[in-house]
Amino acid sequence: MTLIRLAYASRANFKSSPDNKGVEPHVARILMSSRRNNPKQGVVGGLYFGDGFFFQCLEGESEAVHDLFNQLRDDERHRDVTLLLEEPIHHRSFTDWSMKYVPIESDVNALLKDAGMERFNPFVFDGALTQSMIDCLRRGREGFDGTGMRRRQEGFEKTALIVAGAIVIIGLATVGAILF
C-alpha cells in the first residue's frame, strides 16, 4: 500500500461564468461528482480554478490515484492535462476532504506576487511553486459546500412530490366520480 500525491494542471474547455456565490457552475458540478466518487476510491485532494486553468492535487493509494488521473485526462471539460508533481507520502494531508475547493483569490494572488507572476498559470510552475500551491490549498478556507445546488435539488424534489400527489388525488377523485 503505497500512498502518493499527484498534482496536475489543465486548461478549461468552457468559458468561465461564476454564479452569484463566485463558483463557476462547471467547477461546482466537478466538485459534487468528486465528493460523491472519491471516497469510494480512498482519494482526497484539493482543487483550484482560476484564469481558465485548473490546479488539482490528489492523494491516496497509488493505483487509485493513477486510475483517477487517467480518467481525468479523458474528461472533456478540460485539455492539456499536465503532470506537475508525483511523490510518495506517508499520510494524506487533505484528510477531511474528498475534494476541497479553495477559491480564495487573495491567497493565490499573494503566492503569484511572491513568484513574480501576474496571472494564475500553473503550466509555468516549478517544483517549489507547485508545492507552495499545494500548501495554499491545504491552508485555504473551503469555498464551496454544495448547499446551493442541494437546495435547488431539494426544491425540485418537493415540487415533483407535490405534483405527483396532486395527480394521484385527481385520479382518485375521477375514479370515485365514475364509480359512484
Secondary structure, 3 states (H helix, E strand, C coil): CCEEEEEEEEEECCCCCCCCCCCCHHHHHHHHHHHHHHHHHCCEEEEEEECCEEEEEEEEEHHHHHHHHHHHHCCCCEEEEEEEEEEEECCCCCCCCCCEECCCHHHHHHHHHHCCCCCCCHHHCCHHHHHHHHHHHHHCCCCCCCHHHHHHHHHHHHHHHHHHHHHHHHHHHHHHHHHC
